[in-house]
Amino acid sequence: MKKRLETISILLSAVLLALLLLLAGWLLLPREFQSGIDWAEYKKEPENSIDVLYSGSSMTFCDIAPATVYEHSGITGYVIAGPEQTIPVSYYYIAEACRTQSPRAVFLELGGMFFTRYEKHTASNIAFMPRGLNRLRATFNAAERENVPGLILPVLDYHSRWNSVTAGEILAKLTAGVSETAGYQLQWEVNAQGDVTYRDLSTSYYDRSFEYLEKTAVLCREKGIDLYLFLSPTMNRTPEELREKLEADIAGLDIAGYIDFNTEENFAALGLDAERDWVDGLHLNVYGAKKVSENIAARLVELGYSPTGNADAELWQRRIEALK
């Protein structure tokens, strides 16, 4: 009996220690370490009120404003993107986002097809995911091995913040409200652009990224979601031969559609102003994002999508006003 009690005591102590370490990690993890989705805000969205999810890298959260899509179509949406977000991480983001929402469509930006396996922000993109199976799977399948311990126990990476964490920061975590931009990152900076240039991109991890693209197609099909793949409009573009390869490979996937916004026809249809609509060669500002979002709204209506009627009209009106 004594030995049994000792064993139970050790197990309870281990559980308590683990809980304390997790709590410490939650307290020390910054609220806003990076640009991109704030999951605490996303979880505040009314359940099953989001019609479309937009995922990918910074070219997604700078280029697509769900409020503008809503303004021109009544269709709600949310941007679930992170800086330099790889395709594997996007897969886990989509899986996580579908836990509380039942979108009818997902738009996945494909700039990540030409990223390296582990980008600068890969670990932080995972670190800010809600705890659960999707975050755990992303940790082991999409993060660099040296970052795994800190992703499991964030206290290992952020222990130096003990003296800088404020009560206000903790209160902000506990009282997170809805996003006033539905995950879109407001960019007001204006930098005029010159001629189109082409990026020096790697295909070293293209095949691995494509495997997760296939997994994403399967995930969406199983959930009854239409998957659209796209390349964001840029002035510093993916070389044409890589875009041709990508389009050819995508043709074999079970998806709803593919849009390359960099073709002559699609780019011209956006009406982007090189003097006014850009932050840099890869990212649009608010003026440019509105044009892309209006184009997406028109495409959704043309494809037969309509509002589900679950939107909080007052919230979405605030989101429209935030872009003015």
Secondary structure, 3 states (H helix, E strand, C coil): CHHHHHHHHHHHHHHHHHHHHHHHHHHHCCCCCCCCCCHHHHCCCCCCCCCEEEEECHHHHCCCCHHHHHHHHCCCEEEEECCCCCHHHHHHHHHHHCCCCCCCEEEEECHHHHCCCCCCCHHHHHHCCCCCHHHHHHHHHHCCHHHHHHHHCCHHHHHHHCCCCCHHHHHHHHCCCCCCCCCCCCCCCCCCCCCCEECCCCCCCHHHHHHHHHHHHHHHHHCCCEEEEEECCCCEECCHHHHHHHHHHHCCCCCCEEEECCCHHHHHHHCCCCCCCECCCCCECHHHHHHHHHHHHHHHHHCCCCCCCCCCHHHHHHHHHHCC
